[in-house]
Amino acid sequence: MKKYFAAILYILFCSLYLVSCKGYLEPEFMNGITIDEANSQYDYCRGQVASIYGDLKSGFVNIDGAMLASASDEAEHTLETSQVQQFNRGSWNQYTNPDNVWTDYYLSIRKINLFLASDINIDFDYLKNNPSQQGVYQSYMAEINRWKYEVRFIRAYYYFELVKRYGGVPIVNLYSLNDDFSKIPRNSLADCIKFITDECDITAKELPARYPTGDLGRVTQVAAMALKSRVLLYAASELFNNTSWAPGYSNPELIALSGDRKARWKAAADAAKAAIDLAETNNYVLSSNYRTLFGVNTHTDNEVIFCRREAASNTFEKANISVGFDMGNSGTTPTQNLVDAYEMIDGSKFDRNNPEHAANPYANRDPRLSLTIATNNSKFKGRPMECWEGGKDGPPIANASRTGYYLRKYVNEELNLVTNQTSTHSWVILRLAELYLNYAEALNEAEPGNSDIKAYFDKVRYRKGVNMPGLPEGLNQSQTRERIYNERRVEFAFEDHRLWDVRRWMIAPSVLSSPIDGVKITKISDNQFKFDVSVVESRTFLPKMYLYPISQNELYINKSLIQNPLW
């Protein structure tokens, strides 16, 4: 009799783990149906795939009720007791890390490896031998063939999520009953990058570029190529090509790459362009409405390449809508630092020292500001926001925003929280605009001055409803780089890019150690206010924080693991 494994994998979103003190890389079993029995049942196998998709994480309230944006200069979380504040105070380490995803991702990787090791043997002879059912038979067989490539993509995605946090990690890509999971060492960063990109290449060859409406949300060829673009962009960036921040570290191969960095930039540019060409050929286009791109129909938008769709809820709204509304808790509140990054409508920089700008700071700005952030006196849930002192959304009300701003992006402001009205939410993982800016950034490093840099940068700016001026002519490489950096900051605000971008660009010590600013607003009359910018919070970022520490518990369990530098 073969070993038993978990029948509960069938249940979508409800996978249960019996985690023992043996460590998170070790296999686990519980009594249930046999492998042979499970692999012969279509519904069971399909349920396992659904469960694997269900393990994908969203970034809505995943850090003790906060978005990870609150650990960057994008936001400040209202509740000072939230664990996300450990990042801001610098009080996280190998013993306590609010974003310690190591455990969850390796549990999910284990589940995928179990599925990949299985021998699916579903009896479809009743269809195969029926001439009138050949179409149905072929459809089933194609679906079963795709399953293993879909989950391989998800495994590659998990490995990249680990790599961007930890550098080189153990690659466990096979499952065997005889594996000793307590002695698996870390692979080099180069090994990890190659493994992930190879998996992207393999899955891209086997999956369709798009699915019919009924299968939206499944992994596609475009998703695989888009992930490869992101991985190669990170691989070419400063952090993974530099060990100066970790002097004396005896295992530099775990945190950095060697060889021709210019070639890595070229590879990143080529990968982004290949993904763009395939996406555009298959009718992926930028959304004509930046606001609804992050709404209830996100998963159907032709800009979205891959997302994590969640069941209907109002958890995100309750967490982030202002306390000025019934059941709101303020939550993740945008910073003045981010607000200042949005340009004037003519493409010039906002300058808080300019008297005209300071007197009316939200007028004539990049439209994405009002589509992302709820500012004072802007209309939200049917009334103007009162972020001024004494207003419905301002101090001294307990848990009012300390920055003077509230989050609009992803928030469904139409929900009636009092009646417990809900809606679906989709966390965007990959979208077309990222490919455009990946390409512009990589090409600026590989071939500065190439006309495609402006062409693809401008595509993002020219989106209908945004219509910002394009990249000015005559900029040098450094000036272009600065524009690309700021465009990513604005375009991808609250999409879980900023925290990793500032790390890979190696500007985190200045960005994440800078004070977080907010605005104190004084009401003079109904449409006249005084705005005073002040420091809301001082923050700490040390060089060792470029990479996460591996949990001390994992180091106790697996003596082959090597800790990251300076921890």
N, C-alpha and C positions, 0 to 999 in steps of 0.2 A: 504494500500500500504506500502510495506517495504521501509526502508531508501535506498537512492541511494549511490553508492560508485563509485570509480574512474575507468571509462572505459579506461583511458589512461594507466592502468597497462598492457594492452595488448602489448604495444610497447616495444620491446626489447631495453634495454640500454637507453631508453628515458623517464623514469618515471619522472613526474613533481610533485613537492610538493608545496602545497599552505600553507606555514607555517605562522601561525598567532602568535600573542603575547601570545597565551594561553600556549605555552610550547610544547616541543617535545615529551612528553609522551601522549599527548591528541589525540583523534581520529580526522580525518578530512574527509570531504565528498565533492563531487561536483556532480552536476546533470549529469546523463548519463543513462545507461540502468539499469533495476532493477536487484537485486541480483538473483532472480529466472531466469530471462532471461539470465544473464551472465553464471550462473551455468549449463545451459542446452546446452551451445555451446562449443564444443570440442576445436575449435581454440582459443576461448577467454580464456578458462581455461589453455590451454597449453601456451598461451601467457603470462598469469600471472606468471606461473612457470619460463618461459624464462626471464621475467623481474626481478624476484627474483634472479636468477643466475646472471643477468646483474649488480646487485647492488654490487657484490663482488668487493673488491678493489684490485688493483695491487699496487706494491711498486715502480713503475718505476720513476714517476715524481710527486708524490702525495703531496710533501711538498713544495709548491711554486717553482716547477720545479726541486726540489732536491729529492734524495733518502733519506730515514730516516737514512741510513748509515752515512750520513754527520753529524748526531747528536751523533755519537759514535766515537770511536777511529779508525774506519775503513777508514774514508774519511773526506775530507775537501771540501766544496762546493766552487767553484771558485768565484761566485758572493757574495760579502760580504753583499749585500743588501737583499739576499734571507731570507725569514722568518725563514728558518731552523737555521740560525745563532742565533736566540733568545735562542734556547736550549744551544748553546755553550757559550753564554755570561751570561747565567743564568737570562735572562730578560723576562722569561715567567711566567705566574701566572694564577689565576682564571679569570682574565679579558682578557688575550690574550694568546692563546696556539695554535701554528701552527699545532698541531696534535689533535685538539679537535674533536674526532670522535664520541663523545656522541650523537650529533644530528643525524648524518647520520645513525649510527647503530640502534638507536631507531626508526627512520623512516622506516628502512628496517625491523626491528622486527615487527613494526605495520603492515606493508604490509603482512608479513608472517602470523601474527595472523588473519588478515582479511581472508586470503586464507584458513587457517585451520578452521576458524569458518563457512566457506561456506559449503553448502550442494550440492555437485556436483551431478547433476542428468541429465546426457546426455542420450538421447534416442538412444540406439544402437539396438533396437528391429529388425530393418531391417537386421542387421547382425546376431543377436541371433537366429532369426527364419529361417535363411537360412542355411541349412546343409552344403553347400559348403563354407560358410564364417566363420565357427567355429574357425578356426585358427586366422583369423583377429580379430574376436570378443574377443577371449581370450587375444590376444596381447594388444588390447585397454584397456581392464579391468585391466590387470596387470600394464600397464603404469599409469593409473589413480590412482591405489592403491599406486604405488611408489611415486607419486608426493608429497603426504603429508609427507612422511618420508624423502624425499630429502630435502624439505624446512625446516623440523625440524632439520636436520643436520646443514643447513646453519644458522638457528637461534642459535643453540648451539655454532657454530663457532663465531658468532657475540658476544654472551655473553662472550666467553672466551677472545676475543679481548678487550672487556670492562674490564673484571676482571683483566687482566694482567696490565692494565693501572690504574685502579681506586680501585681495591680490590672489596669488596662486592658492588653490584649494585642492583637496583630494578629489580626483576624478573616479567615481564609482559608476561605470557604465555597463556593467554586467552583473548578473545575479547568480550566485551559486550557493548551494547549501553548505559548502565547505569553506566559504570565505571567512577569514578572520578579520572582522571589521574593527577590531581594537588596535590594529597595527598598520593602518593605511596612512602613508605619509602624504604630505602636501605635494601636488605636482607643481612644476614651475609655472610662472605666469605665461610663458610662451606656449607650454603644453596646453594650458587652459584655453588660451585664445584660439589656438589651432583646433582643439577639440570642438569648441563652440561653433567656429566658422565652418568647419567640415560638416557638422551636423546641419547647419543652415543650408549648405550646398546640397546635401543629400535629400533633405526634406523638400527643398525647392524643386527638385527634379521630379518628385513623385506626387505633388499636390496641385490642385487646380489654382489658377490665378484668382478666381472668384467662385462663389457658390450662389445658388438660387436663394431667394428670400428666406425660405424655410430653414436653411442651414447657415444663416448669417451668424457670425461669432466663431466659426470654426477656423482653424489655422489654414492659411493659404500660402501659395508660392510667394506672393508679394510680402506677406508677413515674414517669411523666412529670410527673404533678401533684405527686408528693412531691418531686421534684427542684426544681420551680418553688417549692414552699414553702421549701425550704432556701435557694435563691438569693435570694428576696425577704427572708428573715430576715436574711441577711448584708447585703443592700443597705440595710436599715433600721438596722443596728447602728452603733455609735459609730465604728468605724474608717473605714468608707466614707462617713462624714458629717463628717469632721473632718480638718483639715490642720494643726492646731496642733503636731503632732509633727514636721512637715517645714517649718519656717519658711523662707520665701524660695524655695520650689520653684516653678519657672517654668511647670510644667505640671500644675496641680492637678486638671485634668479627667481625668488618668490614674489618680488615686488616690482621688478623692472625688466624691460626687454633690452636686448643688445642688437647691434647691427645697424643697417641703413634706415634711419628714421624717415628720411625723405621718401624712400620707397614705401614706407608705411602710410604716409600721407597720401601718396599716389594710389595705393590700394584702397584706402578709405574713400577717396574721391571716386574711383572707378566703381566701387561697390554701391555707393549712393546713386550714381548716375544709372547704373544697371537697374537698380530698384525703381528709380523714378520712371525710366523708360517702360518697364513692365507695368507699373501702376497706371501710368497715363494711357498706355495701349489698352488697358482693361477698364477704362472709364472711372478711375479714381481721380477726383478733382477736389480743389479746395472748396470748402463750404461757402455758400454765399451769405451765411449768417453766423458770425462768430459766437453770438450768444447761444443760439439753439444748438450749435455744435456740441455743447456740453449740457444738453437738456434730456428730456425723456426719450427722445428718438436718436440718441447718439449712435447706437449700434447700427442704425440704418443709413447714417450719413456717408456719402461717397468719399469723404476725406479720411474716414476712420479705417485703418488697416487691421487693427486688432484691438479688442477691448475686453474688459471683464464686466459682464452684465450681471447686476445684482437683482434679487427679488425686490418687489415693491416694499418701500419703507419710508419713514420720515426721520430716521435717525440722524442723517446728515443735516437736515434742516433744523431739527431741535438743537443740535450741537452748535450751529453756527449763526442762526438768525439772532438778531439783537435782542437783548433782554427787554427792550421796549415793546416787543410783541409777545403775546401770551405763549409761554412754553419755550421761548428762545433763551439760549445760554451764551451767546456771543462767540465763544469758541475761538477759532482761528481768525485773527484780525490782521489785515494787511498793514504794513509799516509805511511810514513816511519815506523810508529809503526806497521802497519799491515804487511808490507814487511818483517820486521825483524822477524815476527812470523813464517814465512815459514822456515822449517828446511833445512839443507844440505841433499843431496841425500842419505847419509849414516845414516840419522836419528839423527845426532848431531845438536846442536843448532847453528844457524848463530850467529856470533860474530863480530860486527862492529869494535871491537878493535883488531881483528886478522888481521894483515897486508895483509895476503893472501886473506881473505874474503873481506876486504875493497877495495883492488885493483881491484877486479873483482866480484862485489857483487851479480851478477845475474847468475853466473856460478855454476853448480853442485847443484842446489837447487831443492826442492820439485817441480815436474812438474806443480802442481796446481798454482804456482806463475805466470808462463808465460801464463797459460790458463785463468787467472783471471785478470791480470794486464799488461798493456802495459808499458814496461820499456824502458829506453834509449837504442837506437840502435837495439831494437827488431823490427821485420818487422810488419807493420800494414798498411792495405790498400795499399799494393804494394810498400812501401818504408820503410827504417829504421826510427824509431822515433828519432827526434832531440830535446831531452829534455834539452840539454845543453844551457847555456847562449849564445844567439845569433843564436840558431838553429830555425828551422821552428816551433817547438812546445815548445820553451822555452822563458824565459824572455829575453828582456824587452817587448815582444809582449803583448799587452793588453789582459787580460783574459787568458793568458797562465797558465797552472797548477802551483800553488804555492808550490806543494809538490814534483814536479819532476816526477809524474806518471799520467797515464790515465787509465780509466776503459776499460777492455776488456770483462768481463763477461756480458752476455746478449746482448752485442752490435753486430749487424750484420754489419760487416765491409765491406761486399760485396755491400752494397747499394750505389747507385750513388745519392747523395743528390741534386746535381745540376739539375738533370732531375726529381727530386721528386720521385725516386723509393722507394717503400715501401715493407714491409713484415710483417707477423704476429708475435706476441710476446706472450709468455705465462709466467705468473708469477707463479712460483712454490710455492704452499702452503704446501703440504705434499709430501715427497718422502722417499724411502726406507732407504737411508743412515741415515736419522734422527732417524728412529726406531732403527737402530743398535747402534747409539751413545746414544740414550735415554736409551736403555737397559744396555749398558756398564756403564753409569753414575749411574743409579739407583741401579744396582747390586753391584757396588763398595761401595755404602753407606749401602746397606742392608746386603750383604755377601762379604766383602772384601776378595780377594784371590780366589773367584770362577773362575774356568777356563773359563767360558763363557765370562768373562770381556775381556780377551785377544782375544778370538775367534771372537767376534763381532766387537771389536775395529779394529782388523786386517783386517776384511772383507773390511772396508772402505779404509784402507791403501793399500790393495792389488788390488784395482780396476785396470783393464787393462788400461795402459797409465799413471798410477800414480806409482804403484809398489813401494811404500815406505816401509821401514822396519817395522815390526810389533812391538807391545808393548814389551819392554825388559822384560825378566824374572827377578823375585826377587824384583820388586818394592813394596814398602809399599803402604798403602791406600792413603796417602797424595801425594806421587809421581805419583801414577796412576791417581788420581784426576787431578793433574796439566796437565798430558798428555791429558786427555779427554777434559779438558777445551780448551787447545790449538788446539786440533783436530777439535773441533766444530768451533773455530774461523776461521780456515783455510778452512775447508770443506764447511762451510755455509756463507762465506764472501759475503756480498751484497744480502743476502736472508732474511734480516730483523729478524735475530736471535740475533746478538751480543748485541744490545741495551737492550734487555730483559734478555739475559743470565747474563750480568754483574750486572743487578739489582737483579735477583733472587739469584745469588751467593753472593750478598751483597759485591761486590768488586767495585761497581760503584764510590764511593767517590775517590778511588785512581785511577781508570782507566779513568773516565770521567772528572776528575779534572787535570789529567796530561797533560803537553803540547803536542800539536800535532807537530810532527816532519816531515820535508821534507828534500829533498836533493838538494844542489846546485851542478850542474854538469859543469865542465870546460873541454872543448875539447882540448886535447893535439895534437892528430893526428886522422886519420880516425877511428882507432880502439883502441884508448887509451884515457881514460878520468880520471879526478880527481873528487872524490865524497866527498862532505863536508856536513855532516848532521847538520841541525840547526832547531831551533824552528820556526814554522810557525804561531802558534796561541796558546795563553793561554786560558784555558777553566775553567768553573765553574760548579760544581755539589754539591748541598747541600743535607743533609739527607732527607729533605721534598720532594725531587724530586724522591725518590724511587717510589712514586705513583703520578699520575697526580691530580691536584686539580679539583674538579667539578666546572664547569663554574658558575660564580656568577649569571648570568642570570637565570640558572636553579634553583639556591637556592632562588632567588626572587620569581620564579613561584611556586616552590614546597617547602613549608615550612617544609615538613617532611624529606627532605634530610639533611644529616649531612656531613659537609665538612671533607676532609681528613686531617690528622694531620699536624700541623706546617704551614698550609696555612692561 
